[in-house]
């Protein structure tokens, strides 16, 4: 999911929020998740640097790309909430 689709989801969330159908996303919640994602990124980088198996390394690289994409999204969401 790209940032455009995420922006659409946030707009949908805003409509549900205004209708009283959901609770507010607090910036602290996003910061907490962002911290977890950054720890995951650091863990993956450490595992990649020690991994010798080519297939396992490729799998870790894929997971790292996904984690970084989620970090980008979380940072965007945090900026939108601020």
Secondary structure as GFF3:
##gff-version 3
##sequence-region A 1 82
A	DSSP	alpha_helix	3	18	.	.	.	ID=ss1
A	DSSP	alpha_helix	27	50	.	.	.	ID=ss2
A	DSSP	alpha_helix	54	81	.	.	.	ID=ss3
###
